[in-house]
Amino acid sequence: MAQSDLKNKIISGSFWTVFSNIASQLVTFTVTIVLARLLTPGDFGVVAISSVFVGVIILFQDLGMGAAIIQRQHIDDDYLSTSFTVSLLAGVLLAALLALSSSFIADFYNERILRDILLVSSLGFILSPFTSIHTTLLSKRLEFKKLSLINFGNHALSGLISVVLAFMGYGVWSMVLGKILSQPVVIPVVWSIVRWTPKPRIVKRCFFDLFGYSSNLLGFNLLNFFARNLDNLIIGKYLGTQPLGYYSVAYNLMLKPLQLISWSMGKVLFPVFSTIQNDLERTRAVYLKVLRSISLVTFPMMTGLFMVAEEFILSVYGTRWEPAILPLKLLCIVGAVQSIGTVGGIIFNSQGRPDLTLKIGIFSSSLIVVAFITGINWGLLGLIYAYIAVTVPVFLTGQYFANRLIGIRMLAIFKSLAPSAACSAVMVAALAGSKWMWTSLSLDIEYVLIALIMTGIATYLVFASRVLKVPEINEALKLVRRKV
């Protein structure tokens, strides 16, 4: 692929993926606010527990073959049909496994409704293979516009169903049924867009080729998922569903910048880096550019959210969610580091080294698990402080090996992050000063929040564009002015 074509693919793919994620997250955020007003923190806690068990089983559904399909240079119909058939068979078996385990899980947490929630959620494993391979195909073809519109439509439909059910008095079930009921509607839409019909067969050579790549990645995904969700399991068991509800809301807010920016870019960059995997010079140049661009967005988002956490929670979610304020502040520190750390894994996978992904995942997950188990002895905040303590060494370890793989010094990484760190620090100072001023005027907290957000954005953009003259910021501002 020519360099100009690659650049256009990255720009176009990034635009549509970020656009879709922003639109989808706005829908999800709006739905969450509505549900937070109608439901209780305990309801959110129960769903958070069920999501862990549902999520861990989803990891096994295609045995990680979707990533293998994207990474492999030559894929034919035998590969695609094999992946689909394996996913479907695994979905049926996993649905049965979750159904059989539901009573034991409910008894362990002493939440009887968990059994019914898990039974209903198991239906999704049978339906999801009918879209997963099709969306993987769109990623491999770099057709991110179609993929983005599908994802947004799915989120919008699911959210609409959840809100309607909540107003009808379905309580916690509104969060569960929204995702399940939207799938039968999405399937025919996806098939009509992708225009590929799977054939129910498993070709042995295709299976072993795909699984040979994906087995390491599957192991990492399992470890990473376990490490990311062990906090929910521990909090739900030892502190109860209400503290878990507060933590869940705070954690999901922290995840927004990662979902909007880092994970969006990851979806684009994995197939792109796979395309240029043999050209290390281009890989290094693109990688540094991506890290710099991501941090210019996520660092101010995380530091800004840290500064306005109190006003945001109280005005958007309501006073009964006040215990989520401090957890949100602390988790913003984790989110800032993770927003750039997630990119390193893309290098391992695109270079055909999922074994490194697994090995580093074992080390990182071990640290996080120890941190959670140790921290819970001091309650919810103790767990979060322990999480913060291991976040930096986890990032540095992954970054070190990614740098070695493509030949980049750590100093180059820090240089790429310096502009965003400096601009964010200035924004924090401005917010700290203006926060006292706006609060002293005795304005309603909603107006204080708006004033702080506008102050933060203005300070960041002015310092970045006028003082440091950051090229990416100036290019973005020029683009906005042309469009306006």
Secondary structure, 3 states (H helix, E strand, C coil): CCHHHHHHHHHHHHHHHHHHHHHHHHHHHHHHHHHHHHCCHHHHHHHHHHHHHHHHHHHCCCCCHHHHHHHCCCCCHHHHHHHHHHHHHHHHHHHHHHHHHHHHHHHHHCCCHHHHHHHHHCHHHHHCHHHHHHHHHHHHCCCHHHHHHHHHHHHHHHHHHHHHHHHCCCCCHHHHHHHHHHHHHHHHHHHHHHCCCCCCCCCHHHHHHHHHHHHHHHHHHHHHHHHHHHHHHHHHHHCCHHHHHHHHHHHHHHHHHHHHHHHHHHHHHHHHHHHCCCCHHHHHHHHHHHHHHHHHHHHHHHHHHHHCHHHHHHHHHCHHHHHHHHHHHHHHHHHHHHHHHHHHHHHHHHCCCHHHHHHHHHHHHHHHHHHHHHHHHHHHHHHHHHHHHHHHHHHHHHHHHHHHHHCCCHHHHHHHHHHHHHHHHHHHHHHHHHHHHHHHCCCCHHHHHHHHHHHHHHHHHHHHHHHCCCHHHHHHHHHHHHHC
